[in-house]
C-alpha cells in the first residue's frame, strides 16, 4: 500500500482521531518520545524488521501530533522544503558541513 503524506495523516486521523483528541498534545508527545527511544534502541542493535517497525511507529506518532495541533504536514513540508534547502535554497544542499541542515 502506497500513500502520500496527506493520505497517511488522514488514515491516522480516521483510525485514532478520537483517542488522540482525548489524550491531548502532552500525552501524545510522551508516546512520541517513547517511540523515538525505541527507534534509537533498534538503530543500535535491532534487527532490520525492528527498525522498519519503529520507523513506522515514530512517523505515526509524529503524524498524530500534527493532527492534535491542526498542522497539515503536507503543507508544512512543502513550505519548508519545496524550494530546496531552507538554508541555502539549493538542491542538493550546498550549506557547509558545520551549518544546519
Buried (B, 14 or more C-beta within 10 A) or exposed (E): EEEEBEEBBBBBBEEBBEEBEEBEEEEBBEBBEEBBEBBEEBEEEBEEEBBEBBBEBBBBBBBBBBBBEEEBBBEEEEEEEEEEBBEBEEEEBEBEEEEEE
